[in-house]
Amino acid sequence: EVTPIGRILQRFSKDLDAIDQQLPGSMGQVVGSSLQIAAAVIAVSIVTPTFGVVMLPVFILYFLITNRYRPVARELKRLDALSRSPIYTHFSETLSGLQVLRSFKRQKSFSLSNENKVDDNLSAFFALKAVDRWLSTRLEFLGNFVVLSAALLVVIATKHGSRSSYAGISLNNALSITSLLNWAVRNGADTETLMNSVERLLY
């Protein structure tokens, strides 16, 4: 259980930094990425109108993958934050009672206790990074599919009399859609996990 000292240390260190420094930037990037995605999709759809039909199932898959990732990432981020507080508490208690520990020769037991708490925190952090790699693999696959679809549609449109100069516009925007979608999904998930800091400060 987290002691009051641990809560205070947590609020005035990691959580406060997340709210003041990371959360505003993350929310701004989500809004900016969404607007850029809309502009890129419109640009590609003007060159190849059938691209909008291809993007519909892609957006659905992005939505499904994100919905699967977000709850897991949010809870793992919460576990990471909760398992970090006992480390701070234990460390502060060890420093304040250092003379007592040495007099009773309890250094080894406190050292092992600290290692166990760090291991618990690293387990949650490792699981969070593993889930992040899971998301990255699927987003990259969908991004490559978007670029392939845009390239094929441009080739078909060029054969049917469209200007070949439009091909560069379409492919360039398709590449930007891929990176922007990945960025928007990650920032949306990061924004949601950063709201854990707001929740802890409120409660």
C-alpha positions as CSV (number, residue, x, y, z in Angstrom):
1,E,0.0,0.0,0.0
2,V,1.3,3.5,-0.9
3,T,1.9,5.7,2.2
4,P,1.0,9.4,2.3
5,I,4.7,10.3,1.8
6,G,4.7,8.2,-1.4
7,R,1.6,9.9,-2.7
8,I,3.1,13.3,-2.1
9,L,6.4,12.3,-3.8
10,Q,4.5,10.9,-6.7
11,R,2.3,13.9,-7.2
12,F,5.2,16.4,-7.1
13,S,7.4,14.4,-9.3
14,K,6.3,12.1,-12.2
15,D,2.5,12.9,-12.2
16,L,2.9,16.7,-12.1
17,D,5.6,16.5,-14.8
18,A,3.3,14.5,-17.0
19,I,0.4,16.9,-16.6
20,D,2.4,20.1,-17.0
21,Q,4.9,19.0,-19.7
22,Q,3.7,16.0,-21.6
23,L,-0.2,16.1,-21.7
24,P,-0.7,19.5,-23.4
25,G,1.8,18.6,-26.2
26,S,0.3,15.2,-26.7
27,M,-3.2,16.6,-27.0
28,G,-2.0,19.2,-29.5
29,Q,-0.3,16.6,-31.6
30,V,-3.5,14.4,-31.7
31,V,-5.5,17.4,-33.0
32,G,-2.8,18.4,-35.5
33,S,-2.3,14.8,-36.8
34,S,-6.1,14.4,-37.3
35,L,-6.3,17.6,-39.4
36,Q,-3.3,16.6,-41.5
37,I,-4.7,13.1,-42.1
38,A,-8.0,14.6,-43.3
39,A,-6.1,16.9,-45.7
40,A,-4.0,14.1,-47.1
41,V,-7.0,11.8,-47.6
42,I,-8.8,14.5,-49.5
43,A,-5.8,15.2,-51.6
44,V,-5.3,11.6,-52.6
45,S,-9.1,11.1,-53.1
46,I,-9.1,14.0,-55.6
47,V,-6.4,12.3,-57.7
48,T,-7.9,8.8,-57.3
49,P,-11.5,8.9,-56.1
50,T,-11.5,5.1,-55.4
51,F,-8.9,5.6,-52.7
52,G,-11.6,6.7,-50.3
53,V,-13.2,3.2,-50.7
54,V,-9.9,1.5,-49.9
55,M,-9.4,3.8,-46.8
56,L,-12.8,2.9,-45.3
57,P,-11.8,-0.7,-44.2
58,V,-8.3,0.6,-43.3
59,F,-9.8,3.2,-40.9
60,I,-12.0,0.5,-39.4
61,L,-9.0,-1.8,-38.8
62,Y,-7.1,1.1,-37.3
63,F,-10.0,1.8,-35.0
64,L,-10.3,-1.9,-33.9
65,I,-6.5,-2.2,-33.3
66,T,-6.5,1.0,-31.3
67,N,-9.5,-0.1,-29.2
68,R,-7.7,-3.3,-28.4
69,Y,-4.4,-1.5,-27.5
70,R,-5.7,1.5,-25.5
71,P,-7.3,-0.3,-22.5
72,V,-4.2,-2.6,-22.1
73,A,-1.8,0.3,-22.4
74,R,-3.8,2.4,-20.0
75,E,-3.9,-0.3,-17.3
76,L,-0.2,-1.1,-17.7
77,K,0.7,2.6,-17.4
78,R,-1.4,2.7,-14.2
79,L,0.5,-0.4,-12.9
80,D,3.8,1.2,-13.8
81,A,2.9,4.3,-11.8
82,L,1.5,2.4,-8.8
83,S,4.6,0.2,-8.6
84,R,6.9,3.2,-8.8
85,S,5.5,4.8,-5.6
86,P,6.6,2.1,-3.2
87,I,10.1,2.5,-4.6
88,Y,10.1,6.2,-3.6
89,T,8.5,5.5,-0.3
90,H,10.9,2.6,0.6
91,F,13.9,4.7,-0.4
92,S,12.9,7.7,1.7
93,E,12.2,5.5,4.7
94,T,15.6,3.8,4.3
95,L,17.4,7.2,4.2
96,S,15.5,8.5,7.3
97,G,16.1,5.3,9.3
98,L,19.6,4.5,8.0
99,Q,21.2,4.6,11.5
100,V,18.6,2.2,12.9
101,L,19.1,-0.2,10.0
102,R,22.9,-0.3,10.5
103,S,22.5,-0.7,14.2
104,F,20.2,-3.8,13.8
105,K,22.2,-5.0,10.7
106,R,19.1,-5.0,8.4
107,Q,20.9,-3.6,5.3
108,K,20.6,-6.8,3.3
109,S,16.9,-7.3,3.9
110,F,16.1,-3.7,3.0
111,S,18.3,-4.0,-0.1
112,L,16.4,-7.2,-1.2
113,S,13.1,-5.4,-0.5
114,N,14.2,-2.5,-2.7
115,E,15.3,-4.9,-5.5
116,N,11.9,-6.7,-5.4
117,K,10.0,-3.4,-5.7
118,V,12.2,-2.3,-8.7
119,D,11.6,-5.7,-10.3
120,D,7.8,-5.2,-9.9
121,N,8.1,-1.8,-11.6
122,L,10.3,-3.1,-14.4
123,S,7.8,-6.0,-15.1
124,A,5.0,-3.5,-15.7
125,F,7.3,-1.3,-17.8
126,F,8.5,-4.3,-19.9
127,A,4.9,-5.4,-20.5
128,L,4.0,-1.9,-21.6
129,K,6.9,-1.8,-24.1
130,A,5.9,-5.3,-25.4
131,V,2.3,-4.1,-26.0
132,D,3.8,-1.0,-27.8
133,R,5.7,-3.3,-30.2
134,W,2.5,-5.3,-30.8
135,L,0.8,-2.1,-31.9
136,S,3.8,-0.9,-34.0
137,T,3.9,-4.2,-36.0
138,R,0.2,-3.9,-37.0
139,L,0.3,-0.2,-37.7
140,E,3.3,-0.6,-40.0
141,F,1.5,-3.5,-41.9
142,L,-1.6,-1.3,-42.4
143,G,0.6,1.6,-43.5
144,N,2.3,-0.5,-46.1
145,F,-1.1,-1.6,-47.4
146,V,-2.2,2.0,-47.7
147,V,0.9,2.9,-49.8
148,L,0.5,-0.2,-52.0
149,S,-3.2,0.6,-52.6
150,A,-2.4,4.2,-53.5
151,A,0.3,3.1,-55.9
152,L,-1.9,0.6,-57.7
153,L,-4.8,3.0,-58.0
154,V,-2.4,5.7,-59.4
155,V,-1.1,3.2,-62.0
156,I,-4.7,2.3,-63.0
157,A,-5.8,5.9,-63.2
158,T,-2.7,6.9,-65.3
159,K,-3.5,4.1,-67.8
160,H,-7.1,5.5,-68.1
161,G,-5.9,8.9,-69.2
162,S,-5.1,10.7,-65.9
163,R,-2.1,13.0,-65.8
164,S,1.0,11.1,-64.7
165,S,2.1,14.2,-62.7
166,Y,-0.7,13.4,-60.2
167,A,1.0,10.2,-59.3
168,G,3.7,12.0,-57.2
169,I,1.0,13.9,-55.3
170,S,-0.9,10.8,-54.6
171,L,2.0,8.7,-53.4
172,N,3.5,11.5,-51.4
173,N,0.2,12.0,-49.5
174,A,-0.2,8.3,-49.1
175,L,3.2,8.1,-47.4
176,S,2.3,11.0,-45.2
177,I,-1.1,9.3,-44.3
178,T,0.8,6.2,-43.1
179,S,3.1,8.1,-40.8
180,L,0.4,10.5,-39.6
181,L,-2.0,7.6,-38.8
182,N,0.7,5.9,-36.8
183,W,1.5,9.1,-35.0
184,A,-2.2,9.9,-34.3
185,V,-2.9,6.4,-32.9
186,R,0.2,6.6,-30.6
187,N,-0.5,10.1,-29.4
188,G,-4.1,9.3,-28.7
189,A,-3.1,6.3,-26.7
190,D,-0.4,8.3,-24.9
191,T,-2.8,11.0,-24.1
192,E,-5.2,8.5,-22.6
193,T,-2.5,6.9,-20.5
194,L,-1.2,10.4,-19.3
195,M,-4.7,11.1,-18.0
196,N,-3.9,8.5,-15.3
197,S,-1.7,11.2,-13.7
198,V,-4.7,13.6,-13.6
199,E,-6.8,10.8,-12.1
200,R,-4.3,10.2,-9.3
201,L,-4.0,13.9,-8.5
202,L,-7.7,14.2,-8.3
203,Y,-8.1,11.2,-6.0
